[in-house]
């Protein structure tokens, strides 16, 4: 418990100051309410002690704690959602023969039910578990928590939801009598999807707000035998017995079958005209809501609380810290300019590649609109020497090449282990015949990116990219160069000279030029232009940057680009500890850029609450000089917020986490085994051989001239080949390609 309190103190230990309240379009004119469903149920088992305490300590001070009321056979209470207890508790293993079938709202349900067990049986034997697979199970086993337990925490406000009062009544349990007869029960909101139950509540002076909960549209409300869709059409009938309504969020912002937002309904305006408050539910950071939000959960909250037409009066969420940040930090900031100094750079990774196919005109245009500071172009070369932007020389990963040029696939071990269709084996005309392909690193888990625009956009040559950047309001460009030695020696393509020429012709004026490469010989080639900032790309995960290695880097580079995993070490989606690499690099006057930031919750450790802004805040707190991201809009929203200012004294802020603290709350027996640390940077692995001269091209330029010491010309993969075995090689190549794609 001490660890928990220490962790949350470190998260939100800022001093409160009085600031003018913003204007809201809620019914009251005040800020929307954040309602924590079972506490912080996105991390901890719902309605557990840790869930409620963590929600209380990481959210706005006026966060509302919600308890879904369950009653035991002997009339005692505890908090847990759902009429069945199978998935959220250990009741099935404790009472293996206790499974029963009951009819609930006209439907047969089989499972374990609270009405069959006494309070002693529940409290003394049953424990809580996480019921969503993608969430951490490390905190399973926490005891059942009751209404009195939550009230002992002295929540700012308390909300009880009674989901199935008729079912309870059928088992001689009266939820209305329980709520109205207790002298010690202090409750601010009571909600239920049953009208008859809400009408039966009679309180004295301390009357809580009655909130009518709408279920899915085609479900039938048992008191009236009408569907919730029918009841929604006549909200005036709700006003006599309720102060507000609680609705699924798609009642307000519908989402079509393809997961894109539709125009909003008039529900909020209609309810507000009647004097009814509107609360929306089903918010969670780790559920795909709509592709319009680009996997940033704060964008979704803002759609409900900070659009130009209305604001809901509250949101019911599994991640109350993120909802709190949307209310306190991000709302009312759309028109604010990004601060120009004193913050890390926002550097794109293939443009806004989380929204459009990377390195296309649309991805770069989106990045500029989103507020990127530096646009990046990973340069590749076509067979006929055209330099263009693409995330990889292997076009299988970013285009539709596999559907057109499968027979041109080859193995190039100098570049990658797998077969590929490489840009240097296709002419620029052939490449232009392809379409870009928007892919997701988490597609196998069902997290696709903007599928409606999967093949939208056009490829850009390097001169076109530079011209676009020149006329945009970005402060710089980053040119990433890889495979220069291979292209020069094996393909007769001089990518370094091509980039130098394009930059010289572009006349970028005052825009900063960054040259990035994992090859120090490439960086050395640009040393003659001191205005360029040279960035050494460190692809591998490292654990330390000893001074000899840092001194070696200083000979070639002004900056380094390092992976997130080299800075905050994680295991099994929990952070473990912070390395000293940023301090070590910056002590040598090397700028540090961190990559790659993504919004999908699967890329974010549990410690960050499945919230990309919390992760971003953590790295900013470490002191990095730039963040390399596929979603520049998220970074821009953070830096536009007052909560990104470490010197601001705010009542609530998006705070950095302390690596390792969340895992420290778990029982020792569930901790993952210790892993061997990644290697430290090694001096011997930093410096690369000088770039070879560009080989002379022969004939139509397909193949560079062979070295006299070699018996035969190299094949496209760089290996000797003969005319006699060419058909066999092609057949083997095609078969291996098919096998790899199937796996």
KOLRO-236639 format. One record per residue (C-alpha): residue number from 0; residue in one letter; chain; z, y, x. Coordinates in steps of 0.1 Angstrom, whole numbers, plus 5000, padded with zeros to 4 digits. Layout:
! residues N
     n   res   chain      w      v      u
   NUM     A       A      Z      Y      X
...
***
This chain:
! residues 743
     n   res   chain      w      v      u
     0     X       A   5000   5000   5000
     1     X       A   5007   5024   5029
     2     X       A   4972   5017   5042
     3     X       A   4957   5026   5008
     4     X       A   4976   5059   5005
     5     X       A   4967   5068   5041
     6     X       A   4931   5060   5035
     7     X       A   4928   5082   5004
     8     X       A   4948   5110   5020
     9     X       A   4923   5111   5048
    10     X       A   4894   5111   5023
    11     X       A   4907   5141   5003
    12     X       A   4932   5160   5022
    13     X       A   4917   5195   5016
    14     X       A   4937   5225   5004
    15     X       A   4930   5239   4969
    16     X       A   4918   5274   4964
    17     X       A   4909   5293   4933
    18     X       A   4872   5298   4928
    19     X       A   4853   5312   4898
    20     X       A   4845   5284   4874
    21     X       A   4808   5277   4868
    22     X       A   4792   5280   4834
    23     X       A   4787   5247   4817
    24     X       A   4768   5238   4785
    25     X       A   4795   5214   4773
    26     X       A   4811   5219   4739
    27     X       A   4841   5236   4754
    28     X       A   4823   5255   4781
    29     X       A   4844   5237   4808
    30     X       A   4834   5212   4834
    31     X       A   4824   5177   4822
    32     X       A   4852   5151   4823
    33     X       A   4850   5122   4847
    34     X       A   4863   5090   4831
    35     X       A   4871   5061   4854
    36     X       A   4863   5028   4837
    37     X       A   4892   5005   4847
    38     X       A   4898   5028   4877
    39     X       A   4875   5025   4907
    40     X       A   4859   4993   4894
    41     X       A   4828   4997   4916
    42     X       A   4850   4986   4946
    43     X       A   4881   4968   4933
    44     X       A   4886   4944   4904
    45     X       A   4884   4963   4872
    46     X       A   4918   4976   4859
    47     X       A   4937   4965   4889
    48     X       A   4964   4985   4907
    49     X       A   4941   4993   4936
    50     X       A   4913   5004   4913
    51     X       A   4935   5029   4894
    52     X       A   4952   5043   4925
    53     X       A   4919   5046   4944
    54     X       A   4902   5064   4915
    55     X       A   4932   5088   4912
    56     X       A   4931   5096   4949
    57     X       A   4894   5099   4955
    58     X       A   4883   5118   4924
    59     X       A   4888   5151   4908
    60     X       A   4925   5158   4900
    61     X       A   4917   5158   4862
    62     X       A   4900   5124   4863
    63     X       A   4907   5104   4831
    64     X       A   4919   5068   4835
    65     X       A   4904   5044   4810
    66     X       A   4920   5011   4799
    67     X       A   4901   4986   4778
    68     X       A   4930   4972   4757
    69     X       A   4937   4935   4755
    70     X       A   4965   4920   4735
    71     X       A   4982   4887   4742
    72     X       A   4992   4860   4717
    73     X       A   5027   4875   4715
    74     X       A   5015   4911   4711
    75     X       A   5018   4924   4747
    76     X       A   4991   4945   4764
    77     X       A   4970   4945   4795
    78     X       A   4938   4962   4806
    79     X       A   4905   4944   4809
    80     X       A   4871   4949   4794
    81     X       A   4852   4923   4774
    82     X       A   4866   4900   4748
    83     X       A   4861   4870   4772
    84     X       A   4882   4868   4804
    85     X       A   4861   4842   4822
    86     X       A   4842   4864   4847
    87     X       A   4869   4890   4855
    88     X       A   4900   4868   4860
    89     X       A   4910   4834   4873
    90     X       A   4920   4822   4839
    91     X       A   4894   4795   4839
    92     X       A   4908   4778   4870
    93     X       A   4944   4783   4859
    94     X       A   4939   4769   4824
    95     X       A   4908   4747   4828
    96     X       A   4912   4732   4793
    97     X       A   4916   4765   4775
    98     X       A   4880   4772   4767
    99     X       A   4874   4780   4730
   100     X       A   4846   4792   4707
   101     X       A   4852   4821   4684
   102     X       A   4830   4842   4662
   103     X       A   4831   4878   4672
   104     X       A   4811   4904   4652
   105     X       A   4791   4875   4637
   106     X       A   4782   4859   4670
   107     X       A   4797   4827   4684
   108     X       A   4813   4833   4719
   109     X       A   4826   4806   4741
   110     X       A   4852   4813   4768
   111     X       A   4888   4822   4775
   112     X       A   4904   4848   4752
   113     X       A   4936   4868   4756
   114     X       A   4947   4859   4720
   115     X       A   4953   4823   4731
   116     X       A   4979   4831   4758
   117     X       A   5013   4847   4760
   118     X       A   5021   4876   4782
   119     X       A   5041   4854   4806
   120     X       A   5011   4830   4809
   121     X       A   4988   4859   4817
   122     X       A   5010   4880   4840
   123     X       A   5026   4852   4859
   124     X       A   4995   4830   4865
   125     X       A   4963   4849   4861
   126     X       A   4949   4873   4887
   127     X       A   4919   4897   4887
   128     X       A   4886   4892   4904
   129     X       A   4854   4912   4909
   130     X       A   4829   4903   4882
   131     X       A   4798   4918   4897
   132     X       A   4782   4897   4924
   133     X       A   4770   4927   4945
   134     X       A   4804   4942   4948
   135     X       A   4831   4932   4973
   136     X       A   4852   4901   4965
   137     X       A   4876   4908   4994
   138     X       A   4902   4923   4970
   139     X       A   4902   4894   4945
   140     X       A   4936   4881   4935
   141     X       A   4952   4914   4925
   142     X       A   4977   4910   4896
   143     X       A   4969   4919   4860
   144     X       A   4978   4955   4851
   145     X       A   4991   4968   4818
   146     X       A   4992   5001   4800
   147     X       A   5027   5008   4812
   148     X       A   5016   5002   4848
   149     X       A   4988   5027   4845
   150     X       A   5011   5053   4828
   151     X       A   5036   5049   4857
   152     X       A   5009   5064   4880
   153     X       A   5011   5096   4859
   154     X       A   4974   5100   4853
   155     X       A   4962   5135   4844
   156     X       A   4948   5120   4811
   157     X       A   4947   5085   4797
   158     X       A   4921   5068   4776
   159     X       A   4924   5036   4757
   160     X       A   4893   5018   4744
   161     X       A   4898   4991   4717
   162     X       A   4866   4972   4716
   163     X       A   4873   4944   4691
   164     X       A   4901   4954   4667
   165     X       A   4888   4932   4639
   166     X       A   4888   4901   4661
   167     X       A   4924   4909   4671
   168     X       A   4933   4913   4635
   169     X       A   4919   4879   4627
   170     X       A   4944   4865   4652
   171     X       A   4974   4885   4636
   172     X       A   4973   4912   4663
   173     X       A   4973   4948   4650
   174     X       A   4960   4972   4676
   175     X       A   4965   5002   4653
   176     X       A   5002   4993   4648
   177     X       A   5005   4988   4686
   178     X       A   4991   5022   4694
   179     X       A   5009   5042   4667
   180     X       A   5043   5026   4667
   181     X       A   5051   5029   4704
   182     X       A   5074   5058   4713
   183     X       A   5066   5056   4750
   184     X       A   5028   5055   4748
   185     X       A   5012   5087   4759
   186     X       A   4974   5086   4753
   187     X       A   4949   5114   4752
   188     X       A   4918   5095   4740
   189     X       A   4914   5065   4718
   190     X       A   4879   5050   4713
   191     X       A   4865   5021   4694
   192     X       A   4831   5010   4681
   193     X       A   4848   5002   4647
   194     X       A   4850   5030   4621
   195     X       A   4876   5013   4600
   196     X       A   4900   5010   4629
   197     X       A   4897   5047   4639
   198     X       A   4903   5058   4603
   199     X       A   4934   5036   4602
   200     X       A   4951   5055   4631
   201     X       A   4978   5079   4620
   202     X       A   4997   5098   4647
   203     X       A   5024   5125   4646
   204     X       A   5021   5157   4666
   205     X       A   5008   5141   4698
   206     X       A   4975   5131   4682
   207     X       A   4949   5118   4707
   208     X       A   4913   5125   4704
   209     X       A   4895   5098   4684
   210     X       A   4861   5089   4699
   211     X       A   4836   5067   4681
   212     X       A   4818   5044   4705
   213     X       A   4782   5035   4698
   214     X       A   4770   5001   4709
   215     X       A   4733   4991   4713
   216     X       A   4712   5005   4685
   217     X       A   4705   4971   4667
   218     X       A   4742   4960   4667
   219     X       A   4760   4961   4634
   220     X       A   4792   4982   4630
   221     X       A   4815   4958   4611
   222     X       A   4832   4984   4588
   223     X       A   4801   4997   4572
   224     X       A   4777   4969   4579
   225     X       A   4752   4995   4592
   226     X       A   4735   4994   4626
   227     X       A   4745   5019   4652
   228     X       A   4710   5033   4651
   229     X       A   4715   5041   4614
   230     X       A   4749   5057   4620
   231     X       A   4733   5078   4648
   232     X       A   4709   5093   4623
   233     X       A   4738   5108   4603
   234     X       A   4764   5121   4627
   235     X       A   4780   5143   4600
   236     X       A   4797   5111   4587
   237     X       A   4814   5107   4620
   238     X       A   4830   5142   4622
   239     X       A   4858   5136   4596
   240     X       A   4874   5108   4616
   241     X       A   4864   5115   4653
   242     X       A   4864   5144   4677
   243     X       A   4836   5130   4697
   244     X       A   4812   5101   4704
   245     X       A   4808   5077   4733
   246     X       A   4772   5066   4737
   247     X       A   4751   5045   4761
   248     X       A   4734   5069   4785
   249     X       A   4699   5058   4773
   250     X       A   4708   5073   4739
   251     X       A   4705   5107   4757
   252     X       A   4679   5101   4784
   253     X       A   4658   5071   4773
   254     X       A   4642   5049   4801
   255     X       A   4611   5030   4794
   256     X       A   4604   4993   4802
   257     X       A   4591   5004   4836
   258     X       A   4623   5022   4844
   259     X       A   4610   5057   4842
   260     X       A   4627   5085   4823
   261     X       A   4614   5096   4790
   262     X       A   4620   5130   4774
   263     X       A   4656   5135   4764
   264     X       A   4667   5131   4728
   265     X       A   4684   5159   4708
   266     X       A   4716   5139   4705
   267     X       A   4738   5162   4726
   268     X       A   4726   5193   4708
   269     X       A   4729   5177   4674
   270     X       A   4765   5165   4681
   271     X       A   4775   5199   4696
   272     X       A   4763   5217   4665
   273     X       A   4787   5195   4644
   274     X       A   4815   5202   4668
   275     X       A   4815   5166   4683
   276     X       A   4820   5161   4720
   277     X       A   4796   5137   4737
   278     X       A   4806   5112   4764
   279     X       A   4780   5089   4780
   280     X       A   4787   5055   4795
   281     X       A   4771   5028   4817
   282     X       A   4771   5048   4849
   283     X       A   4773   5028   4882
   284     X       A   4760   5035   4917
   285     X       A   4749   4999   4923
   286     X       A   4727   4995   4892
   287     X       A   4691   5006   4891
   288     X       A   4690   5034   4865
   289     X       A   4655   5049   4868
   290     X       A   4630   5053   4896
   291     X       A   4631   5091   4889
   292     X       A   4665   5092   4906
   293     X       A   4652   5077   4939
   294     X       A   4684   5055   4941
   295     X       A   4706   5086   4944
   296     X       A   4734   5082   4918
   297     X       A   4743   5119   4919
   298     X       A   4708   5128   4908
   299     X       A   4715   5108   4876
   300     X       A   4748   5125   4869
   301     X       A   4731   5159   4873
   302     X       A   4704   5149   4848
   303     X       A   4732   5147   4822
   304     X       A   4755   5176   4832
   305     X       A   4733   5202   4849
   306     X       A   4699   5203   4832
   307     X       A   4687   5235   4816
   308     X       A   4692   5224   4780
   309     X       A   4725   5207   4777
   310     X       A   4755   5190   4793
   311     X       A   4775   5160   4781
   312     X       A   4812   5165   4779
   313     X       A   4821   5136   4800
   314     X       A   4807   5105   4819
   315     X       A   4823   5071   4820
   316     X       A   4817   5055   4854
   317     X       A   4826   5027   4877
   318     X       A   4824   5051   4907
   319     X       A   4845   5082   4897
   320     X       A   4843   5097   4932
   321     X       A   4805   5101   4929
   322     X       A   4807   5116   4895
   323     X       A   4834   5139   4908
   324     X       A   4811   5150   4936
   325     X       A   4783   5157   4911
   326     X       A   4805   5179   4891
   327     X       A   4824   5197   4919
   328     X       A   4798   5198   4947
   329     X       A   4762   5194   4935
   330     X       A   4760   5210   4901
   331     X       A   4746   5246   4899
   332     X       A   4731   5244   4934
   333     X       A   4694   5239   4926
   334     X       A   4685   5275   4933
   335     X       A   4705   5279   4964
   336     X       A   4686   5280   4997
   337     X       A   4694   5255   5024
   338     X       A   4715   5270   5052
   339     X       A   4693   5276   5082
   340     X       A   4717   5269   5110
   341     X       A   4750   5252   5119
   342     X       A   4740   5219   5103
   343     X       A   4720   5187   5114
   344     X       A   4683   5187   5111
   345     X       A   4667   5168   5082
   346     X       A   4640   5147   5099
   347     X       A   4617   5125   5078
   348     X       A   4609   5089   5084
   349     X       A   4572   5087   5075
   350     X       A   4576   5116   5052
   351     X       A   4595   5111   5020
   352     X       A   4587   5074   5022
   353     X       A   4613   5065   4996
   354     X       A   4591   5082   4970
   355     X       A   4555   5077   4981
   356     X       A   4538   5054   5006
   357     X       A   4548   5065   5040
   358     X       A   4527   5087   5062
   359     X       A   4504   5098   5033
   360     X       A   4496   5133   5022
   361     X       A   4518   5127   4991
   362     X       A   4548   5116   5012
   363     X       A   4545   5147   5034
   364     X       A   4541   5171   5005
   365     X       A   4571   5156   4987
   366     X       A   4592   5159   5019
   367     X       A   4583   5196   5021
   368     X       A   4593   5201   4985
   369     X       A   4625   5182   4991
   370     X       A   4636   5205   5019
   371     X       A   4629   5185   5051
   372     X       A   4632   5205   5084
   373     X       A   4610   5183   5106
   374     X       A   4580   5162   5095
   375     X       A   4573   5130   5115
   376     X       A   4541   5113   5123
   377     X       A   4540   5079   5140
   378     X       A   4506   5080   5156
   379     X       A   4482   5050   5156
   380     X       A   4446   5048   5168
   381     X       A   4416   5033   5152
   382     X       A   4391   5012   5170
   383     X       A   4368   5042   5174
   384     X       A   4396   5065   5187
   385     X       A   4407   5084   5156
   386     X       A   4445   5092   5158
   387     X       A   4462   5091   5124
   388     X       A   4497   5087   5110
   389     X       A   4511   5053   5100
   390     X       A   4545   5037   5103
   391     X       A   4530   5008   5123
   392     X       A   4500   4996   5142
   393     X       A   4500   4966   5119
   394     X       A   4484   4978   5087
   395     X       A   4496   4948   5068
   396     X       A   4530   4965   5064
   397     X       A   4518   4998   5049
   398     X       A   4483   4993   5034
   399     X       A   4462   4969   5013
   400     X       A   4446   4955   5045
   401     X       A   4455   4920   5037
   402     X       A   4433   4919   5006
   403     X       A   4402   4932   5026
   404     X       A   4405   4923   5062
   405     X       A   4424   4890   5063
   406     X       A   4398   4875   5087
   407     X       A   4405   4903   5112
   408     X       A   4441   4893   5116
   409     X       A   4453   4885   5151
   410     X       A   4483   4878   5172
   411     X       A   4493   4906   5196
   412     X       A   4525   4895   5214
   413     X       A   4528   4928   5232
   414     X       A   4534   4944   5199
   415     X       A   4551   4919   5176
   416     X       A   4557   4882   5171
   417     X       A   4538   4878   5138
   418     X       A   4502   4880   5130
   419     X       A   4489   4914   5119
   420     X       A   4459   4934   5110
   421     X       A   4459   4961   5136
   422     X       A   4446   4996   5134
   423     X       A   4429   4994   5168
   424     X       A   4408   4965   5155
   425     X       A   4394   4986   5126
   426     X       A   4372   5017   5126
   427     X       A   4385   5048   5109
   428     X       A   4359   5043   5081
   429     X       A   4373   5008   5075
   430     X       A   4408   5021   5075
   431     X       A   4399   5048   5050
   432     X       A   4385   5021   5027
   433     X       A   4421   5008   5023
   434     X       A   4448   5021   5000
   435     X       A   4483   5029   5012
   436     X       A   4510   5005   5000
   437     X       A   4545   5017   4991
   438     X       A   4569   4990   5001
   439     X       A   4607   4987   4999
   440     X       A   4630   4971   5025
   441     X       A   4649   4956   4996
   442     X       A   4621   4945   4973
   443     X       A   4633   4908   4975
   444     X       A   4665   4920   4959
   445     X       A   4646   4937   4931
   446     X       A   4650   4972   4944
   447     X       A   4614   4985   4943
   448     X       A   4604   5021   4951
   449     X       A   4584   5041   4926
   450     X       A   4560   5013   4916
   451     X       A   4539   5036   4894
   452     X       A   4528   5053   4926
   453     X       A   4526   5022   4948
   454     X       A   4491   5028   4961
   455     X       A   4489   5066   4957
   456     X       A   4481   5090   4985
   457     X       A   4457   5094   5014
   458     X       A   4459   5086   5051
   459     X       A   4461   5116   5074
   460     X       A   4446   5121   5108
   461     X       A   4469   5137   5133
   462     X       A   4449   5170   5132
   463     X       A   4452   5171   5094
   464     X       A   4489   5164   5096
   465     X       A   4495   5192   5122
   466     X       A   4475   5216   5101
   467     X       A   4495   5207   5070
   468     X       A   4528   5212   5089
   469     X       A   4515   5245   5103
   470     X       A   4510   5259   5068
   471     X       A   4543   5244   5055
   472     X       A   4578   5259   5057
   473     X       A   4591   5232   5080
   474     X       A   4606   5242   5113
   475     X       A   4590   5214   5134
   476     X       A   4571   5182   5138
   477     X       A   4580   5149   5154
   478     X       A   4553   5128   5169
   479     X       A   4563   5092   5175
   480     X       A   4542   5074   5202
   481     X       A   4544   5036   5207
   482     X       A   4522   5009   5223
   483     X       A   4506   5035   5247
   484     X       A   4504   5011   5277
   485     X       A   4489   4984   5256
   486     X       A   4463   5007   5240
   487     X       A   4453   5021   5274
   488     X       A   4450   4988   5293
   489     X       A   4438   4964   5266
   490     X       A   4419   4986   5242
   491     X       A   4407   5015   5263
   492     X       A   4424   5040   5239
   493     X       A   4443   5069   5254
   494     X       A   4468   5078   5228
   495     X       A   4488   5102   5250
   496     X       A   4458   5123   5259
   497     X       A   4447   5123   5222
   498     X       A   4481   5135   5210
   499     X       A   4482   5162   5238
   500     X       A   4448   5174   5228
   501     X       A   4456   5175   5191
   502     X       A   4488   5195   5197
   503     X       A   4470   5219   5220
   504     X       A   4444   5226   5194
   505     X       A   4469   5229   5165
   506     X       A   4485   5261   5178
   507     X       A   4518   5254   5159
   508     X       A   4531   5289   5168
   509     X       A   4569   5289   5166
   510     X       A   4574   5254   5152
   511     X       A   4594   5230   5174
   512     X       A   4575   5200   5186
   513     X       A   4594   5167   5192
   514     X       A   4577   5139   5212
   515     X       A   4595   5106   5205
   516     X       A   4589   5072   5222
   517     X       A   4607   5041   5233
   518     X       A   4586   5043   5265
   519     X       A   4600   5067   5292
   520     X       A   4566   5069   5308
   521     X       A   4552   5085   5276
   522     X       A   4580   5110   5276
   523     X       A   4573   5118   5313
   524     X       A   4537   5125   5305
   525     X       A   4548   5154   5282
   526     X       A   4572   5169   5308
   527     X       A   4545   5194   5317
   528     X       A   4550   5211   5284
   529     X       A   4586   5223   5285
   530     X       A   4586   5237   5250
   531     X       A   4583   5202   5236
   532     X       A   4616   5184   5230
   533     X       A   4614   5148   5242
   534     X       A   4633   5121   5222
   535     X       A   4640   5086   5236
   536     X       A   4639   5061   5208
   537     X       A   4666   5034   5213
   538     X       A   4656   5007   5189
   539     X       A   4682   4981   5198
   540     X       A   4718   4983   5185
   541     X       A   4741   4992   5213
   542     X       A   4779   4996   5215
   543     X       A   4783   5020   5244
   544     X       A   4765   5046   5265
   545     X       A   4779   5044   5300
   546     X       A   4774   5075   5322
   547     X       A   4749   5059   5346
   548     X       A   4727   5050   5315
   549     X       A   4731   5084   5301
   550     X       A   4722   5101   5334
   551     X       A   4691   5079   5335
   552     X       A   4680   5090   5301
   553     X       A   4685   5127   5311
   554     X       A   4656   5123   5336
   555     X       A   4632   5116   5308
   556     X       A   4645   5130   5275
   557     X       A   4663   5159   5259
   558     X       A   4674   5139   5229
   559     X       A   4679   5103   5217
   560     X       A   4672   5086   5184
   561     X       A   4698   5059   5177
   562     X       A   4704   5035   5148
   563     X       A   4733   5040   5124
   564     X       A   4747   5006   5134
   565     X       A   4751   5018   5170
   566     X       A   4775   5046   5158
   567     X       A   4794   5030   5129
   568     X       A   4798   4993   5135
   569     X       A   4798   4972   5103
   570     X       A   4801   4936   5093
   571     X       A   4795   4920   5059
   572     X       A   4789   4955   5043
   573     X       A   4823   4968   5055
   574     X       A   4826   4993   5083
   575     X       A   4847   4983   5113
   576     X       A   4850   5010   5138
   577     X       A   4833   5041   5154
   578     X       A   4817   5040   5188
   579     X       A   4818   5069   5213
   580     X       A   4780   5070   5218
   581     X       A   4776   5104   5201
   582     X       A   4803   5120   5222
   583     X       A   4789   5104   5254
   584     X       A   4754   5116   5247
   585     X       A   4763   5151   5237
   586     X       A   4786   5154   5267
   587     X       A   4754   5151   5288
   588     X       A   4737   5178   5266
   589     X       A   4716   5152   5248
   590     X       A   4710   5158   5211
   591     X       A   4716   5128   5189
   592     X       A   4695   5119   5159
   593     X       A   4705   5090   5137
   594     X       A   4682   5067   5118
   595     X       A   4674   5054   5092
   596     X       A   4691   5068   5062
   597     X       A   4682   5051   5029
   598     X       A   4695   5056   4994
   599     X       A   4695   5020   4981
   600     X       A   4730   5008   4977
   601     X       A   4722   4975   4996
   602     X       A   4717   4996   5028
   603     X       A   4751   5013   5024
   604     X       A   4785   4998   5034
   605     X       A   4811   4994   5007
   606     X       A   4832   5020   5024
   607     X       A   4807   5047   5013
   608     X       A   4812   5038   4976
   609     X       A   4775   5028   4973
   610     X       A   4769   5066   4976
   611     X       A   4744   5079   5002
   612     X       A   4761   5113   5003
   613     X       A   4794   5098   5014
   614     X       A   4776   5080   5042
   615     X       A   4758   5112   5052
   616     X       A   4790   5131   5052
   617     X       A   4805   5106   5075
   618     X       A   4778   5110   5101
   619     X       A   4778   5147   5098
   620     X       A   4815   5147   5104
   621     X       A   4809   5127   5136
   622     X       A   4787   5156   5148
   623     X       A   4752   5143   5149
   624     X       A   4724   5167   5155
   625     X       A   4699   5153   5130
   626     X       A   4695   5127   5103
   627     X       A   4663   5107   5100
   628     X       A   4658   5098   5064
   629     X       A   4633   5083   5039
   630     X       A   4649   5104   5011
   631     X       A   4651   5140   5024
   632     X       A   4660   5153   4989
   633     X       A   4693   5136   4992
   634     X       A   4701   5152   5025
   635     X       A   4690   5186   5013
   636     X       A   4712   5184   4982
   637     X       A   4742   5176   5004
   638     X       A   4736   5205   5028
   639     X       A   4729   5229   5000
   640     X       A   4763   5220   4986
   641     X       A   4795   5239   4995
   642     X       A   4810   5205   5002
   643     X       A   4790   5202   5033
   644     X       A   4808   5231   5050
   645     X       A   4837   5215   5070
   646     X       A   4855   5249   5070
   647     X       A   4854   5254   5032
   648     X       A   4888   5251   5016
   649     X       A   4878   5233   4984
   650     X       A   4899   5216   4957
   651     X       A   4875   5186   4960
   652     X       A   4849   5177   4986
   653     X       A   4826   5149   4997
   654     X       A   4847   5136   5026
   655     X       A   4839   5114   5056
   656     X       A   4854   5079   5055
   657     X       A   4875   5064   5083
   658     X       A   4856   5032   5095
   659     X       A   4877   5001   5091
   660     X       A   4902   5015   5066
   661     X       A   4888   4999   5035
   662     X       A   4886   4965   5050
   663     X       A   4922   4970   5061
   664     X       A   4933   4968   5025
   665     X       A   4921   4933   5021
   666     X       A   4943   4902   5028
   667     X       A   4939   4890   5064
   668     X       A   4927   4856   5052
   669     X       A   4896   4870   5037
   670     X       A   4885   4891   5067
   671     X       A   4853   4881   5083
   672     X       A   4854   4865   5117
   673     X       A   4852   4888   5147
   674     X       A   4817   4893   5160
   675     X       A   4807   4898   5196
   676     X       A   4800   4935   5202
   677     X       A   4765   4946   5208
   678     X       A   4756   4952   5245
   679     X       A   4760   4986   5261
   680     X       A   4730   5006   5273
   681     X       A   4718   4993   5306
   682     X       A   4702   5015   5333
   683     X       A   4677   4987   5341
   684     X       A   4664   4987   5306
   685     X       A   4657   5024   5302
   686     X       A   4630   5034   5327
   687     X       A   4595   5020   5321
   688     X       A   4566   5015   5345
   689     X       A   4541   5043   5348
   690     X       A   4514   5043   5321
   691     X       A   4483   5024   5332
   692     X       A   4450   5042   5333
   693     X       A   4428   5040   5303
   694     X       A   4405   5011   5307
   695     X       A   4368   5017   5307
   696     X       A   4352   5008   5274
   697     X       A   4320   4988   5273
   698     X       A   4292   4985   5248
   699     X       A   4302   4998   5214
   700     X       A   4338   5003   5226
   701     X       A   4351   4971   5211
   702     X       A   4367   4959   5244
   703     X       A   4377   4975   5276
   704     X       A   4361   4963   5308
   705     X       A   4376   4932   5323
   706     X       A   4396   4933   5355
   707     X       A   4377   4916   5384
   708     X       A   4407   4894   5390
   709     X       A   4404   4879   5355
   710     X       A   4381   4850   5348
   711     X       A   4372   4860   5313
   712     X       A   4375   4891   5291
   713     X       A   4407   4894   5271
   714     X       A   4407   4885   5234
   715     X       A   4419   4909   5207
   716     X       A   4454   4895   5213
   717     X       A   4452   4901   5250
   718     X       A   4448   4864   5259
   719     X       A   4417   4848   5276
   720     X       A   4392   4833   5253
   721     X       A   4358   4815   5255
   722     X       A   4329   4813   5232
   723     X       A   4332   4776   5229
   724     X       A   4367   4777   5214
   725     X       A   4362   4808   5192
   726     X       A   4357   4790   5159
   727     X       A   4388   4768   5165
   728     X       A   4408   4799   5174
   729     X       A   4397   4817   5143
   730     X       A   4406   4787   5120
   731     X       A   4440   4784   5137
   732     X       A   4446   4821   5134
   733     X       A   4438   4821   5096
   734     X       A   4460   4791   5090
   735     X       A   4490   4806   5109
   736     X       A   4485   4839   5091
   737     X       A   4487   4821   5057
   738     X       A   4517   4802   5067
   739     X       A   4535   4833   5079
   740     X       A   4528   4852   5047
   741     X       A   4540   4823   5025
   742     X       A   4573   4824   5044
***
